[in-house]
Amino acid sequence: MLNEQFDISGGALEFQPLGEDSWSYRLDDLWVSVRRDLRGHAPASYEAARLLADAGLNCVLAPLAGADGGVSHRVGDFPVVVFPYVSGMPLDTATLSKSDLDTVIGLMRSIHRVDISRDLPAEDYGLSFESDLFDALTVAEGKAPDTGPYGARAHALLRRHYTAVTATYEELTGVGRRCAESDVPLVITHGEPGAPNILRTADSFLFADWGEAMWGPAERDWFHFARTLGRAPSCRPDFLRFYEMRWRLNEIAEYAAIFFAEHADDREMKAMWRRMVNYLPEGH
């Protein structure tokens, strides 16, 4: 694929242990991302990032177009997206100054102001992992599964907080309905512009990982600013509440699905367990 699309015939791919939703490799000045997105791969989202960069938004780390003009390719069963390699680090909130945060907020606003001619999905105010959440709650009502070291623990955790989780889902449904019925203009949104997806380079900031891009209210992005950077512009309360609840329920559902399937006892599972606990009442 690299030879066909990018005229690369030599060199060795160096595996980079980064991210939960992809396998990443570096090859000279290229960053090769083999996608394994749980919510599914959306080529149009990466194409939108390319259009934003082509429109002059230098803060967008966009994928490179191949010889066929596309930015999403396939190797076997996996989508592959290729980026220019950039020397940068994710934002460190401990060292982020007010001036830097003002700059990053301004860059996000500049993205929201751009109108691109791309047929992207639009926010539907649904729950991405709804079926996984229902499946997890069904498991919690029954016998603890013997799927690995965290199966029974996740079962006990969800059983203990069953009422709180179902109440949050019911509230989410009502708030989402109000958001959908409101006359709010939609903008191009990144989808998860939190600190890990904003890179600081020697002289700029770059928004990376555009796999969740779609049309939506600005709060779809500002929620992640508030969650990971501690500050966001003024937001409409219903929208901010919707995204906070959806994020929490999606994370609970995603981790429960992992623990209720066969899994190992390793550092990755331990980290996922800590995150799942944090999204339930006893983690706060």
PyMOL commands that set and color helices and strands:
alter all, ss='L'
color gray80, all
select helices_A, chain A and resi 2-6+43-54+98-112+130-141+151-160+162-181+195-197+219-229+237-259+267-278+281-283
alter helices_A, ss='H'
color red, helices_A
select strands_A, chain A and resi 14-16+22-27+30-35+73-75+78-84+89-90+187-189+198-200+205-207+214-216
alter strands_A, ss='S'
color yellow, strands_A
deselect
rebuild
show_as cartoon
